[in-house]
């Protein structure tokens, strides 16, 4: 396991790349049945006639997988505690896609009122096996200072 990262360990422009995970059609349907039961996530025939033109994972499924990969690749001390941001899904995640997350530290803001922490802003891209972004997020994350 990688040692946890503290605010002092980070610098603007620093990048991290996750391991990869591959989705099957059954993975997509299983998640959708429980969390996003729409026809284009559950049924190939219905999905063909949708905006997606075929079975597509829920954006929330892609987000959940992104979180799993981020936790492994970007081990901030105290965990990845989000404090807002923006997420887009420029293209659908499909059965057979292999996802990898690329994250970059964009900004580091030590707190002026809480000396034990700061805030970082990151940009992460979840890419498929073709290098195409299926999710792009800019997120503010709490980052803890190394204890004395």
N, C-alpha and C positions, 0 to 999 in steps of 0.2 A: 504494500500500500504506500502511496506517495505521502510525504510529509505535508501537513496542512500549510496553506499559504496565509500569511498575515499581510496587512496593509503595506507594511514596509518592504515586503518581498515583491511587490507589484510595481510595474512602470508602464507608462503610456506606450502603446505600440506592441506590448507583449502579447504573444499569441499562444493558444493552446489548441490541440486537435485531439478529438476523442477517438475511441475505438469505433467500430461499425456494428450496425445491427440490420438484419434483413427481415422485411415483412412478407408474410404470406397472405393470400386471400383470406384464409381462415382467421389469421390474426386481426385483420381489418374488420371482418364480420363479428368476431367475438367482442372486440372493443365497442363496435357500433351497437350491438344488441344491448349492451349494458349502459352506454353513455351517450350515444348519438344515433338513435335508431331511424335513420333516414334511408330511403330506398337506394340512393346512389352509394351508400356505404354497406348495404346488406345484400343486394341482389344484382348480379351481373347484367341480366336482361333489362331491368329498370335503369341501371346505371348507364347502359348504352344510349338510352333515350334522354339522358339528362345533360345538363351543361358540361359535365365532365367527360361524356362520351365513353365511359367505362368505369369499372369499380375504382373508387378512390377512398383513401383513408380519411377519416375525420381530421380536420385541422387540430383538434384537441388530442387526437391520438399521436399525431406528429409532435405536438407540443410535449406530451407526456414522455415520449421516447427521447426527445431532445433533452428534457430535464434529467432523465436517467443517464444519458451520455455525458451531460455537463457535470453532474455530480462526480462522475468517475474521472473526468479530464481536468477539472478546475476545482481542486479540493480546498476551498476557502475554509480557514479556521472558523468554527462556529456554524458552518453550513452556508448554503446559497439562499440567502434571505432577500427576496425581491422587494423593491420599494417603488414599483411602477415602471412603466415602459410602453413599448409599442411592438406588436407582432403582426407580420403579414405572411400570407401564403401565396407566393407568386406562381406556383404550379402545384398540381396535386401529387400526393404520394400514392404510388401504385403498388399492387402486388408484385413482389420480386425486387422492389427497390431496396438498395442497401444504403442506409443513412449514416453520415458522419457529420459531427458538429465541429465547426471552426469558430473560435471565439477570440476577440481582440479587446484588450483594455483600451478604452478611448479617453477616459478621464479619471483622475484620482482627486477626491476632495476630502481632506482630513476635516473632521468636525471641529468647529470653533468652541462648541459648548459641551461636547462629550469627548473628553480626551482618550477614551478607550476605543474609539471607532472612527470610521470615516465612511464615505460613500464612493463607490466606483461606478462608472458607466461603461457598459460593454456592448459590443455588437456581435451577435452570433448568427451564423448561417448554418442551417442544416441542409446538407447537400446530398443528392442521390449519387449513384455510382457513375453518372455521367458528368459530375461536377456542377449540376444545375441546382440552384437554390430552391428548396421546397418550403422553407420557412426562414424568415429573417426577423430577428428581434434586436431591439435596442432596449437595454434594461439597466435600471439603477439597482445596485446590490450593496447591502451593508457589508463592510469589511472591518474586521476587528484588528486593533493594534496588538502587537506582540506584548504580552505581559512583562513587567519589569523582572 
